[in-house]
């Protein structure tokens, strides 16, 4: 097991707040568990089974052979080329009736869009 490369660790008064930017997992550790986490960072996982389980669940600790960056690239490419989403562009006509507040504010005389090329 190894620590994820997407972990952000913040220490405050002996406590730790750990967030994994890839999974969104967040873990707040009291000083006792913060010391266990520091030992895990150094490779010592003795007497930390409960903490290790939570670190794995939050994506903070991952399998040694896992390629996290490769997974993100794959997800990005799959989303980019997937045909499961609909992209829609709205092009109003010259007689726009969206009633936008800036067009219909008091004192504005614009009831249609101006023709500009």
Jmol script that loads the backbone (N, CA, C; Angstrom):
load data "model"
ATOM      1  N   UNK A   1       0.838  -1.181   0.000  1.00  0.00           N
ATOM      2  CA  UNK A   1       0.000   0.000   0.000  1.00  0.00           C
ATOM      3  C   UNK A   1       0.885   1.247   0.000  1.00  0.00           C
ATOM      4  N   UNK A   2       0.356   2.292  -0.620  1.00  0.00           N
ATOM      5  CA  UNK A   2       1.070   3.568  -0.659  1.00  0.00           C
ATOM      6  C   UNK A   2       0.061   4.691  -0.468  1.00  0.00           C
ATOM      7  N   UNK A   3       0.560   5.842  -0.063  1.00  0.00           N
ATOM      8  CA  UNK A   3      -0.295   7.013   0.077  1.00  0.00           C
ATOM      9  C   UNK A   3      -0.594   7.584  -1.299  1.00  0.00           C
ATOM     10  N   UNK A   4      -1.801   8.047  -1.493  1.00  0.00           N
ATOM     11  CA  UNK A   4      -2.208   8.627  -2.769  1.00  0.00           C
ATOM     12  C   UNK A   4      -1.410   9.890  -3.038  1.00  0.00           C
ATOM     13  N   UNK A   5      -1.122  10.144  -4.294  1.00  0.00           N
ATOM     14  CA  UNK A   5      -0.397  11.359  -4.661  1.00  0.00           C
ATOM     15  C   UNK A   5      -1.311  12.578  -4.646  1.00  0.00           C
ATOM     16  N   UNK A   6      -2.610  12.369  -4.430  1.00  0.00           N
ATOM     17  CA  UNK A   6      -3.559  13.474  -4.431  1.00  0.00           C
ATOM     18  C   UNK A   6      -4.000  13.870  -3.021  1.00  0.00           C
ATOM     19  N   UNK A   7      -3.247  13.438  -2.008  1.00  0.00           N
ATOM     20  CA  UNK A   7      -3.561  13.796  -0.626  1.00  0.00           C
ATOM     21  C   UNK A   7      -3.081  15.201  -0.310  1.00  0.00           C
ATOM     22  N   UNK A   8      -3.904  15.914   0.452  1.00  0.00           N
ATOM     23  CA  UNK A   8      -3.526  17.214   0.988  1.00  0.00           C
ATOM     24  C   UNK A   8      -3.660  17.088   2.503  1.00  0.00           C
ATOM     25  N   UNK A   9      -2.570  17.340   3.230  1.00  0.00           N
ATOM     26  CA  UNK A   9      -2.555  17.167   4.683  1.00  0.00           C
ATOM     27  C   UNK A   9      -2.354  18.524   5.334  1.00  0.00           C
ATOM     28  N   UNK A  10      -3.222  18.819   6.300  1.00  0.00           N
ATOM     29  CA  UNK A  10      -3.119  20.080   7.044  1.00  0.00           C
ATOM     30  C   UNK A  10      -3.067  19.744   8.528  1.00  0.00           C
ATOM     31  N   UNK A  11      -2.037  20.240   9.207  1.00  0.00           N
ATOM     32  CA  UNK A  11      -1.876  19.980  10.637  1.00  0.00           C
ATOM     33  C   UNK A  11      -2.250  21.223  11.430  1.00  0.00           C
ATOM     34  N   UNK A  12      -2.982  21.000  12.535  1.00  0.00           N
ATOM     35  CA  UNK A  12      -3.393  22.115  13.386  1.00  0.00           C
ATOM     36  C   UNK A  12      -3.465  21.617  14.826  1.00  0.00           C
ATOM     37  N   UNK A  13      -2.624  22.162  15.699  1.00  0.00           N
ATOM     38  CA  UNK A  13      -2.595  21.812  17.128  1.00  0.00           C
ATOM     39  C   UNK A  13      -2.487  20.310  17.369  1.00  0.00           C
ATOM     40  N   UNK A  14      -1.677  19.634  16.588  1.00  0.00           N
ATOM     41  CA  UNK A  14      -1.461  18.205  16.766  1.00  0.00           C
ATOM     42  C   UNK A  14      -2.461  17.331  16.033  1.00  0.00           C
ATOM     43  N   UNK A  15      -3.573  17.906  15.600  1.00  0.00           N
ATOM     44  CA  UNK A  15      -4.567  17.155  14.834  1.00  0.00           C
ATOM     45  C   UNK A  15      -4.259  17.274  13.350  1.00  0.00           C
ATOM     46  N   UNK A  16      -4.772  16.339  12.577  1.00  0.00           N
ATOM     47  CA  UNK A  16      -4.550  16.354  11.135  1.00  0.00           C
ATOM     48  C   UNK A  16      -5.884  16.344  10.398  1.00  0.00           C
ATOM     49  N   UNK A  17      -5.929  17.066   9.309  1.00  0.00           N
ATOM     50  CA  UNK A  17      -7.049  17.014   8.382  1.00  0.00           C
ATOM     51  C   UNK A  17      -6.458  16.554   7.058  1.00  0.00           C
ATOM     52  N   UNK A  18      -6.945  15.422   6.555  1.00  0.00           N
ATOM     53  CA  UNK A  18      -6.420  14.844   5.320  1.00  0.00           C
ATOM     54  C   UNK A  18      -7.547  14.813   4.302  1.00  0.00           C
ATOM     55  N   UNK A  19      -7.278  15.351   3.115  1.00  0.00           N
ATOM     56  CA  UNK A  19      -8.266  15.356   2.047  1.00  0.00           C
ATOM     57  C   UNK A  19      -7.625  14.781   0.803  1.00  0.00           C
ATOM     58  N   UNK A  20      -8.362  13.909   0.110  1.00  0.00           N
ATOM     59  CA  UNK A  20      -7.884  13.358  -1.144  1.00  0.00           C
ATOM     60  C   UNK A  20      -8.611  14.081  -2.268  1.00  0.00           C
ATOM     61  N   UNK A  21      -7.877  14.806  -3.091  1.00  0.00           N
ATOM     62  CA  UNK A  21      -8.466  15.621  -4.151  1.00  0.00           C
ATOM     63  C   UNK A  21      -9.068  14.783  -5.265  1.00  0.00           C
ATOM     64  N   UNK A  22      -8.677  13.542  -5.396  1.00  0.00           N
ATOM     65  CA  UNK A  22      -9.216  12.680  -6.450  1.00  0.00           C
ATOM     66  C   UNK A  22     -10.572  12.101  -6.059  1.00  0.00           C
ATOM     67  N   UNK A  23     -10.675  11.599  -4.840  1.00  0.00           N
ATOM     68  CA  UNK A  23     -11.911  10.946  -4.407  1.00  0.00           C
ATOM     69  C   UNK A  23     -12.838  11.877  -3.640  1.00  0.00           C
ATOM     70  N   UNK A  24     -12.291  12.974  -3.103  1.00  0.00           N
ATOM     71  CA  UNK A  24     -13.097  13.866  -2.261  1.00  0.00           C
ATOM     72  C   UNK A  24     -13.177  13.374  -0.830  1.00  0.00           C
ATOM     73  N   UNK A  25     -12.454  12.303  -0.506  1.00  0.00           N
ATOM     74  CA  UNK A  25     -12.460  11.761   0.852  1.00  0.00           C
ATOM     75  C   UNK A  25     -11.765  12.703   1.822  1.00  0.00           C
ATOM     76  N   UNK A  26     -12.388  12.927   2.970  1.00  0.00           N
ATOM     77  CA  UNK A  26     -11.819  13.805   3.997  1.00  0.00           C
ATOM     78  C   UNK A  26     -11.801  13.043   5.315  1.00  0.00           C
ATOM     79  N   UNK A  27     -10.695  13.160   6.044  1.00  0.00           N
ATOM     80  CA  UNK A  27     -10.551  12.474   7.315  1.00  0.00           C
ATOM     81  C   UNK A  27      -9.921  13.432   8.323  1.00  0.00           C
ATOM     82  N   UNK A  28     -10.561  13.580   9.459  1.00  0.00           N
ATOM     83  CA  UNK A  28     -10.030  14.409  10.535  1.00  0.00           C
ATOM     84  C   UNK A  28      -9.500  13.478  11.615  1.00  0.00           C
ATOM     85  N   UNK A  29      -8.237  13.657  11.978  1.00  0.00           N
ATOM     86  CA  UNK A  29      -7.594  12.773  12.944  1.00  0.00           C
ATOM     87  C   UNK A  29      -7.231  13.518  14.214  1.00  0.00           C
ATOM     88  N   UNK A  30      -7.585  12.941  15.352  1.00  0.00           N
ATOM     89  CA  UNK A  30      -7.166  13.516  16.631  1.00  0.00           C
ATOM     90  C   UNK A  30      -5.672  13.266  16.800  1.00  0.00           C
ATOM     91  N   UNK A  31      -5.039  13.854  17.805  1.00  0.00           N
ATOM     92  CA  UNK A  31      -3.577  13.702  17.957  1.00  0.00           C
ATOM     93  C   UNK A  31      -3.093  12.245  18.027  1.00  0.00           C
ATOM     94  N   UNK A  32      -3.884  11.362  18.672  1.00  0.00           N
ATOM     95  CA  UNK A  32      -3.483   9.955  18.763  1.00  0.00           C
ATOM     96  C   UNK A  32      -3.415   9.316  17.372  1.00  0.00           C
ATOM     97  N   UNK A  33      -4.460   9.512  16.570  1.00  0.00           N
ATOM     98  CA  UNK A  33      -4.480   8.943  15.227  1.00  0.00           C
ATOM     99  C   UNK A  33      -3.539   9.702  14.280  1.00  0.00           C
ATOM    100  N   UNK A  34      -3.280  10.962  14.571  1.00  0.00           N
ATOM    101  CA  UNK A  34      -2.316  11.716  13.764  1.00  0.00           C
ATOM    102  C   UNK A  34      -0.936  11.089  13.881  1.00  0.00           C
ATOM    103  N   UNK A  35      -0.585  10.639  15.083  1.00  0.00           N
ATOM    104  CA  UNK A  35       0.700   9.964  15.280  1.00  0.00           C
ATOM    105  C   UNK A  35       0.734   8.634  14.511  1.00  0.00           C
ATOM    106  N   UNK A  36      -0.386   7.906  14.527  1.00  0.00           N
ATOM    107  CA  UNK A  36      -0.459   6.660  13.760  1.00  0.00           C
ATOM    108  C   UNK A  36      -0.286   6.939  12.270  1.00  0.00           C
ATOM    109  N   UNK A  37      -0.922   8.027  11.795  1.00  0.00           N
ATOM    110  CA  UNK A  37      -0.809   8.375  10.381  1.00  0.00           C
ATOM    111  C   UNK A  37       0.630   8.718  10.024  1.00  0.00           C
ATOM    112  N   UNK A  38       1.328   9.428  10.902  1.00  0.00           N
ATOM    113  CA  UNK A  38       2.730   9.769  10.647  1.00  0.00           C
ATOM    114  C   UNK A  38       3.587   8.512  10.573  1.00  0.00           C
ATOM    115  N   UNK A  39       3.258   7.507  11.405  1.00  0.00           N
ATOM    116  CA  UNK A  39       3.983   6.233  11.331  1.00  0.00           C
ATOM    117  C   UNK A  39       3.677   5.515  10.015  1.00  0.00           C
ATOM    118  N   UNK A  40       2.424   5.604   9.568  1.00  0.00           N
ATOM    119  CA  UNK A  40       2.050   4.993   8.291  1.00  0.00           C
ATOM    120  C   UNK A  40       2.815   5.660   7.156  1.00  0.00           C
ATOM    121  N   UNK A  41       2.969   6.981   7.223  1.00  0.00           N
ATOM    122  CA  UNK A  41       3.741   7.694   6.202  1.00  0.00           C
ATOM    123  C   UNK A  41       5.171   7.180   6.128  1.00  0.00           C
ATOM    124  N   UNK A  42       5.695   6.751   7.256  1.00  0.00           N
ATOM    125  CA  UNK A  42       7.062   6.226   7.316  1.00  0.00           C
ATOM    126  C   UNK A  42       7.119   4.737   6.984  1.00  0.00           C
ATOM    127  N   UNK A  43       5.958   4.106   6.753  1.00  0.00           N
ATOM    128  CA  UNK A  43       5.926   2.692   6.367  1.00  0.00           C
ATOM    129  C   UNK A  43       5.591   1.733   7.485  1.00  0.00           C
ATOM    130  N   UNK A  44       5.336   2.226   8.693  1.00  0.00           N
ATOM    131  CA  UNK A  44       5.027   1.378   9.842  1.00  0.00           C
ATOM    132  C   UNK A  44       3.506   1.333  10.031  1.00  0.00           C
ATOM    133  N   UNK A  45       2.885   0.186   9.723  1.00  0.00           N
ATOM    134  CA  UNK A  45       1.432   0.069   9.844  1.00  0.00           C
ATOM    135  C   UNK A  45       1.002  -0.778  11.044  1.00  0.00           C
ATOM    136  N   UNK A  46       1.946  -1.085  11.957  1.00  0.00           N
ATOM    137  CA  UNK A  46       1.604  -1.864  13.148  1.00  0.00           C
ATOM    138  C   UNK A  46       0.578  -1.129  14.010  1.00  0.00           C
ATOM    139  N   UNK A  47      -0.373  -1.862  14.540  1.00  0.00           N
ATOM    140  CA  UNK A  47      -1.402  -1.334  15.446  1.00  0.00           C
ATOM    141  C   UNK A  47      -2.211  -0.199  14.831  1.00  0.00           C
ATOM    142  N   UNK A  48      -2.409  -0.230  13.525  1.00  0.00           N
ATOM    143  CA  UNK A  48      -3.166   0.838  12.866  1.00  0.00           C
ATOM    144  C   UNK A  48      -4.201   0.275  11.897  1.00  0.00           C
ATOM    145  N   UNK A  49      -4.680  -0.941  12.166  1.00  0.00           N
ATOM    146  CA  UNK A  49      -5.627  -1.569  11.241  1.00  0.00           C
ATOM    147  C   UNK A  49      -6.890  -0.743  11.038  1.00  0.00           C
ATOM    148  N   UNK A  50      -7.420  -0.180  12.134  1.00  0.00           N
ATOM    149  CA  UNK A  50      -8.647   0.615  12.013  1.00  0.00           C
ATOM    150  C   UNK A  50      -8.412   1.872  11.172  1.00  0.00           C
ATOM    151  N   UNK A  51      -7.278   2.507  11.355  1.00  0.00           N
ATOM    152  CA  UNK A  51      -6.949   3.707  10.583  1.00  0.00           C
ATOM    153  C   UNK A  51      -6.675   3.353   9.124  1.00  0.00           C
ATOM    154  N   UNK A  52      -5.969   2.271   8.888  1.00  0.00           N
ATOM    155  CA  UNK A  52      -5.667   1.830   7.516  1.00  0.00           C
ATOM    156  C   UNK A  52      -6.960   1.579   6.756  1.00  0.00           C
ATOM    157  N   UNK A  53      -7.939   0.949   7.401  1.00  0.00           N
ATOM    158  CA  UNK A  53      -9.226   0.670   6.744  1.00  0.00           C
ATOM    159  C   UNK A  53      -9.912   1.974   6.328  1.00  0.00           C
ATOM    160  N   UNK A  54      -9.879   2.981   7.180  1.00  0.00           N
ATOM    161  CA  UNK A  54     -10.503   4.270   6.850  1.00  0.00           C
ATOM    162  C   UNK A  54      -9.728   5.013   5.763  1.00  0.00           C
ATOM    163  N   UNK A  55      -8.406   4.901   5.799  1.00  0.00           N
ATOM    164  CA  UNK A  55      -7.589   5.548   4.764  1.00  0.00           C
ATOM    165  C   UNK A  55      -7.855   4.923   3.390  1.00  0.00           C
ATOM    166  N   UNK A  56      -8.036   3.618   3.357  1.00  0.00           N
ATOM    167  CA  UNK A  56      -8.356   2.936   2.101  1.00  0.00           C
ATOM    168  C   UNK A  56      -9.739   3.354   1.623  1.00  0.00           C
ATOM    169  N   UNK A  57     -10.691   3.409   2.548  1.00  0.00           N
ATOM    170  CA  UNK A  57     -12.066   3.775   2.189  1.00  0.00           C
ATOM    171  C   UNK A  57     -12.143   5.188   1.600  1.00  0.00           C
ATOM    172  N   UNK A  58     -11.314   6.104   2.093  1.00  0.00           N
ATOM    173  CA  UNK A  58     -11.310   7.480   1.590  1.00  0.00           C
ATOM    174  C   UNK A  58     -10.412   7.696   0.389  1.00  0.00           C
ATOM    175  N   UNK A  59      -9.715   6.657  -0.062  1.00  0.00           N
ATOM    176  CA  UNK A  59      -8.813   6.796  -1.201  1.00  0.00           C
ATOM    177  C   UNK A  59      -7.499   7.461  -0.838  1.00  0.00           C
ATOM    178  N   UNK A  60      -7.238   7.599   0.441  1.00  0.00           N
ATOM    179  CA  UNK A  60      -6.010   8.234   0.914  1.00  0.00           C
ATOM    180  C   UNK A  60      -4.848   7.248   0.849  1.00  0.00           C
ATOM    181  N   UNK A  61      -5.152   5.980   0.998  1.00  0.00           N
ATOM    182  CA  UNK A  61      -4.183   4.898   0.898  1.00  0.00           C
ATOM    183  C   UNK A  61      -4.648   3.994  -0.241  1.00  0.00           C
ATOM    184  N   UNK A  62      -3.759   3.719  -1.199  1.00  0.00           N
ATOM    185  CA  UNK A  62      -4.119   2.946  -2.389  1.00  0.00           C
ATOM    186  C   UNK A  62      -3.130   1.804  -2.591  1.00  0.00           C
ATOM    187  N   UNK A  63      -3.505   0.864  -3.455  1.00  0.00           N
ATOM    188  CA  UNK A  63      -2.605  -0.252  -3.787  1.00  0.00           C
ATOM    189  C   UNK A  63      -1.334   0.272  -4.433  1.00  0.00           C
ATOM    190  N   UNK A  64      -0.251  -0.417  -4.191  1.00  0.00           N
ATOM    191  CA  UNK A  64       1.065  -0.011  -4.690  1.00  0.00           C
ATOM    192  C   UNK A  64       1.101   0.119  -6.210  1.00  0.00           C
ATOM    193  N   UNK A  65       0.443  -0.800  -6.924  1.00  0.00           N
ATOM    194  CA  UNK A  65       0.505  -0.805  -8.389  1.00  0.00           C
ATOM    195  C   UNK A  65      -0.531   0.106  -9.047  1.00  0.00           C
ATOM    196  N   UNK A  66      -1.330   0.795  -8.280  1.00  0.00           N
ATOM    197  CA  UNK A  66      -2.388   1.642  -8.840  1.00  0.00           C
ATOM    198  C   UNK A  66      -1.804   2.899  -9.488  1.00  0.00           C
ATOM    199  N   UNK A  67      -2.231   3.173 -10.715  1.00  0.00           N
ATOM    200  CA  UNK A  67      -1.796   4.358 -11.458  1.00  0.00           C
ATOM    201  C   UNK A  67      -2.924   5.390 -11.416  1.00  0.00           C
ATOM    202  N   UNK A  68      -2.900   6.219 -10.397  1.00  0.00           N
ATOM    203  CA  UNK A  68      -3.986   7.188 -10.194  1.00  0.00           C
ATOM    204  C   UNK A  68      -4.058   8.210 -11.320  1.00  0.00           C
ATOM    205  N   UNK A  69      -2.928   8.702 -11.761  1.00  0.00           N
ATOM    206  CA  UNK A  69      -2.903   9.689 -12.839  1.00  0.00           C
ATOM    207  C   UNK A  69      -3.435   9.072 -14.130  1.00  0.00           C
ATOM    208  N   UNK A  70      -3.072   7.841 -14.401  1.00  0.00           N
ATOM    209  CA  UNK A  70      -3.591   7.139 -15.572  1.00  0.00           C
ATOM    210  C   UNK A  70      -5.102   6.967 -15.510  1.00  0.00           C
ATOM    211  N   UNK A  71      -5.631   6.700 -14.314  1.00  0.00           N
ATOM    212  CA  UNK A  71      -7.081   6.571 -14.143  1.00  0.00           C
ATOM    213  C   UNK A  71      -7.793   7.892 -14.437  1.00  0.00           C
ATOM    214  N   UNK A  72      -7.215   8.988 -13.982  1.00  0.00           N
ATOM    215  CA  UNK A  72      -7.812  10.301 -14.244  1.00  0.00           C
ATOM    216  C   UNK A  72      -7.792  10.607 -15.733  1.00  0.00           C
ATOM    217  N   UNK A  73      -6.684  10.304 -16.390  1.00  0.00           N
ATOM    218  CA  UNK A  73      -6.606  10.522 -17.847  1.00  0.00           C
ATOM    219  C   UNK A  73      -7.668   9.698 -18.571  1.00  0.00           C
ATOM    220  N   UNK A  74      -7.823   8.440 -18.161  1.00  0.00           N
ATOM    221  CA  UNK A  74      -8.816   7.563 -18.777  1.00  0.00           C
ATOM    222  C   UNK A  74     -10.231   8.102 -18.566  1.00  0.00           C
ATOM    223  N   UNK A  75     -10.554   8.538 -17.353  1.00  0.00           N
ATOM    224  CA  UNK A  75     -11.879   9.098 -17.067  1.00  0.00           C
ATOM    225  C   UNK A  75     -12.127  10.355 -17.891  1.00  0.00           C
ATOM    226  N   UNK A  76     -11.107  11.185 -18.021  1.00  0.00           N
ATOM    227  CA  UNK A  76     -11.241  12.415 -18.794  1.00  0.00           C
ATOM    228  C   UNK A  76     -11.515  12.116 -20.262  1.00  0.00           C
ATOM    229  N   UNK A  77     -10.758  11.190 -20.813  1.00  0.00           N
ATOM    230  CA  UNK A  77     -10.959  10.849 -22.229  1.00  0.00           C
ATOM    231  C   UNK A  77     -12.305  10.168 -22.459  1.00  0.00           C
ATOM    232  N   UNK A  78     -12.703   9.325 -21.538  1.00  0.00           N
ATOM    233  CA  UNK A  78     -13.996   8.651 -21.668  1.00  0.00           C
ATOM    234  C   UNK A  78     -15.131   9.670 -21.617  1.00  0.00           C
ATOM    235  N   UNK A  79     -15.031  10.646 -20.746  1.00  0.00           N
ATOM    236  CA  UNK A  79     -16.068  11.679 -20.648  1.00  0.00           C
ATOM    237  C   UNK A  79     -16.065  12.571 -21.877  1.00  0.00           C
ATOM    238  N   UNK A  80     -14.889  12.868 -22.397  1.00  0.00           N
ATOM    239  CA  UNK A  80     -14.772  13.769 -23.548  1.00  0.00           C
ATOM    240  C   UNK A  80     -15.391  13.172 -24.808  1.00  0.00           C
ATOM    241  N   UNK A  81     -15.216  11.869 -25.014  1.00  0.00           N
ATOM    242  CA  UNK A  81     -15.673  11.249 -26.244  1.00  0.00           C
ATOM    243  C   UNK A  81     -16.972  10.452 -26.083  1.00  0.00           C
ATOM    244  N   UNK A  82     -17.557  10.483 -24.909  1.00  0.00           N
ATOM    245  CA  UNK A  82     -18.816   9.765 -24.691  1.00  0.00           C
ATOM    246  C   UNK A  82     -19.953  10.503 -25.386  1.00  0.00           C
ATOM    247  N   UNK A  83     -20.943   9.764 -25.840  1.00  0.00           N
ATOM    248  CA  UNK A  83     -22.093  10.394 -26.479  1.00  0.00           C
ATOM    249  C   UNK A  83     -23.322  10.301 -25.581  1.00  0.00           C
ATOM    250  N   UNK A  84     -23.108  10.365 -24.279  1.00  0.00           N
ATOM    251  CA  UNK A  84     -24.207  10.251 -23.324  1.00  0.00           C
ATOM    252  C   UNK A  84     -24.739  11.602 -22.879  1.00  0.00           C
ATOM    253  N   UNK A  85     -24.093  12.689 -23.281  1.00  0.00           N
ATOM    254  CA  UNK A  85     -24.531  14.027 -22.876  1.00  0.00           C
ATOM    255  C   UNK A  85     -24.976  14.816 -24.097  1.00  0.00           C
ATOM    256  N   UNK A  86     -25.900  15.707 -23.873  1.00  0.00           N
ATOM    257  CA  UNK A  86     -26.398  16.565 -24.936  1.00  0.00           C
ATOM    258  C   UNK A  86     -25.864  17.970 -24.714  1.00  0.00           C
ATOM    259  N   UNK A  87     -25.220  18.527 -25.719  1.00  0.00           N
ATOM    260  CA  UNK A  87     -24.775  19.917 -25.666  1.00  0.00           C
ATOM    261  C   UNK A  87     -25.751  20.737 -26.494  1.00  0.00           C
ATOM    262  N   UNK A  88     -26.194  21.843 -25.938  1.00  0.00           N
ATOM    263  CA  UNK A  88     -27.207  22.644 -26.581  1.00  0.00           C
ATOM    264  C   UNK A  88     -26.775  24.106 -26.563  1.00  0.00           C
ATOM    265  N   UNK A  89     -26.853  24.753 -27.715  1.00  0.00           N
ATOM    266  CA  UNK A  89     -26.542  26.174 -27.813  1.00  0.00           C
ATOM    267  C   UNK A  89     -27.835  26.906 -28.133  1.00  0.00           C
ATOM    268  N   UNK A  90     -28.155  27.892 -27.299  1.00  0.00           N
ATOM    269  CA  UNK A  90     -29.369  28.669 -27.520  1.00  0.00           C
ATOM    270  C   UNK A  90     -29.002  29.913 -28.307  1.00  0.00           C
ATOM    271  N   UNK A  91     -29.626  30.103 -29.445  1.00  0.00           N
ATOM    272  CA  UNK A  91     -29.391  31.274 -30.289  1.00  0.00           C
ATOM    273  C   UNK A  91     -30.723  32.012 -30.448  1.00  0.00           C
ATOM    274  N   UNK A  92     -30.934  33.071 -29.657  1.00  0.00           N
ATOM    275  CA  UNK A  92     -32.209  33.791 -29.746  1.00  0.00           C
ATOM    276  C   UNK A  92     -32.354  34.515 -31.086  1.00  0.00           C
ATOM    277  N   UNK A  93     -33.574  34.733 -31.480  1.00  0.00           N
ATOM    278  CA  UNK A  93     -33.865  35.452 -32.721  1.00  0.00           C
ATOM    279  C   UNK A  93     -33.806  36.948 -32.469  1.00  0.00           C
ATOM    280  N   UNK A  94     -34.076  37.722 -33.494  1.00  0.00           N
ATOM    281  CA  UNK A  94     -34.097  39.179 -33.332  1.00  0.00           C
ATOM    282  C   UNK A  94     -35.286  39.620 -32.469  1.00  0.00           C
ATOM    283  N   UNK A  95     -36.274  38.771 -32.304  1.00  0.00           N
ATOM    284  CA  UNK A  95     -37.424  39.089 -31.471  1.00  0.00           C
ATOM    285  C   UNK A  95     -37.324  38.301 -30.161  1.00  0.00           C
ATOM    286  N   UNK A  96     -36.243  38.478 -29.479  1.00  0.00           N
ATOM    287  CA  UNK A  96     -35.971  37.746 -28.245  1.00  0.00           C
ATOM    288  C   UNK A  96     -37.033  38.079 -27.201  1.00  0.00           C
ATOM    289  N   UNK A  97     -37.536  37.075 -26.526  1.00  0.00           N
ATOM    290  CA  UNK A  97     -38.515  37.294 -25.462  1.00  0.00           C
ATOM    291  C   UNK A  97     -38.083  36.623 -24.158  1.00  0.00           C
ATOM    292  N   UNK A  98     -36.784  36.560 -23.921  1.00  0.00           N
ATOM    293  CA  UNK A  98     -36.288  35.966 -22.684  1.00  0.00           C
ATOM    294  C   UNK A  98     -36.580  36.837 -21.461  1.00  0.00           C
ATOM    295  N   UNK A  99     -36.936  38.092 -21.672  1.00  0.00           N
ATOM    296  CA  UNK A  99     -37.245  39.025 -20.588  1.00  0.00           C
ATOM    297  C   UNK A  99     -36.078  39.188 -19.611  1.00  0.00           C
ATOM    298  N   UNK A 100     -34.896  39.297 -20.129  1.00  0.00           N
ATOM    299  CA  UNK A 100     -33.732  39.512 -19.275  1.00  0.00           C
ATOM    300  C   UNK A 100     -33.892  40.847 -18.560  1.00  0.00           C
ATOM    301  N   UNK A 101     -33.516  40.938 -17.300  1.00  0.00           N
ATOM    302  CA  UNK A 101     -33.733  42.181 -16.557  1.00  0.00           C
ATOM    303  C   UNK A 101     -33.002  43.381 -17.153  1.00  0.00           C
ATOM    304  N   UNK A 102     -31.838  43.175 -17.728  1.00  0.00           N
ATOM    305  CA  UNK A 102     -31.112  44.308 -18.276  1.00  0.00           C
ATOM    306  C   UNK A 102     -31.775  44.843 -19.543  1.00  0.00           C
ATOM    307  N   UNK A 103     -32.554  44.031 -20.261  1.00  0.00           N
ATOM    308  CA  UNK A 103     -33.254  44.509 -21.455  1.00  0.00           C
ATOM    309  C   UNK A 103     -34.557  45.216 -21.093  1.00  0.00           C
ATOM    310  N   UNK A 104     -35.174  44.802 -19.999  1.00  0.00           N
ATOM    311  CA  UNK A 104     -36.504  45.300 -19.675  1.00  0.00           C
ATOM    312  C   UNK A 104     -36.509  46.166 -18.422  1.00  0.00           C
ATOM    313  N   UNK A 105     -35.363  46.693 -18.014  1.00  0.00           N
ATOM    314  CA  UNK A 105     -35.322  47.590 -16.867  1.00  0.00           C
ATOM    315  C   UNK A 105     -36.024  48.896 -17.214  1.00  0.00           C
ATOM    316  N   UNK A 106     -36.435  49.592 -16.185  1.00  0.00           N
ATOM    317  CA  UNK A 106     -37.108  50.871 -16.384  1.00  0.00           C
ATOM    318  C   UNK A 106     -36.172  51.812 -17.134  1.00  0.00           C
ATOM    319  N   UNK A 107     -36.687  52.405 -18.188  1.00  0.00           N
ATOM    320  CA  UNK A 107     -35.895  53.316 -18.985  1.00  0.00           C
ATOM    321  C   UNK A 107     -35.281  52.677 -20.210  1.00  0.00           C
ATOM    322  N   UNK A 108     -35.286  51.367 -20.292  1.00  0.00           N
ATOM    323  CA  UNK A 108     -34.750  50.665 -21.459  1.00  0.00           C
ATOM    324  C   UNK A 108     -35.851  50.537 -22.509  1.00  0.00           C
ATOM    325  N   UNK A 109     -35.551  50.873 -23.725  1.00  0.00           N
ATOM    326  CA  UNK A 109     -36.542  50.807 -24.793  1.00  0.00           C
ATOM    327  C   UNK A 109     -36.318  49.609 -25.704  1.00  0.00           C
ATOM    328  N   UNK A 110     -35.371  48.739 -25.368  1.00  0.00           N
ATOM    329  CA  UNK A 110     -35.049  47.612 -26.233  1.00  0.00           C
ATOM    330  C   UNK A 110     -36.002  46.450 -25.974  1.00  0.00           C
ATOM    331  N   UNK A 111     -36.829  46.142 -26.928  1.00  0.00           N
ATOM    332  CA  UNK A 111     -37.711  44.988 -26.802  1.00  0.00           C
ATOM    333  C   UNK A 111     -37.272  43.870 -27.736  1.00  0.00           C
ATOM    334  N   UNK A 112     -36.360  44.167 -28.655  1.00  0.00           N
ATOM    335  CA  UNK A 112     -35.775  43.138 -29.514  1.00  0.00           C
ATOM    336  C   UNK A 112     -34.276  43.327 -29.527  1.00  0.00           C
ATOM    337  N   UNK A 113     -33.576  42.324 -29.943  1.00  0.00           N
ATOM    338  CA  UNK A 113     -32.126  42.411 -30.000  1.00  0.00           C
ATOM    339  C   UNK A 113     -31.721  43.238 -31.218  1.00  0.00           C
ATOM    340  N   UNK A 114     -30.624  43.985 -31.088  1.00  0.00           N
ATOM    341  CA  UNK A 114     -30.133  44.783 -32.219  1.00  0.00           C
ATOM    342  C   UNK A 114     -29.417  43.877 -33.199  1.00  0.00           C
ATOM    343  N   UNK A 115     -29.499  44.226 -34.460  1.00  0.00           N
ATOM    344  CA  UNK A 115     -28.834  43.435 -35.477  1.00  0.00           C
ATOM    345  C   UNK A 115     -27.399  43.926 -35.627  1.00  0.00           C
ATOM    346  N   UNK A 116     -26.443  43.081 -35.271  1.00  0.00           N
ATOM    347  CA  UNK A 116     -25.031  43.469 -35.334  1.00  0.00           C
ATOM    348  C   UNK A 116     -24.255  42.357 -36.010  1.00  0.00           C
ATOM    349  N   UNK A 117     -23.418  42.732 -36.953  1.00  0.00           N
ATOM    350  CA  UNK A 117     -22.599  41.730 -37.652  1.00  0.00           C
ATOM    351  C   UNK A 117     -21.166  42.046 -37.512  1.00  0.00           C
TER     352      UNK A 117
END
end "model"
wireframe off; spacefill off
backbone 0.3
color backbone group
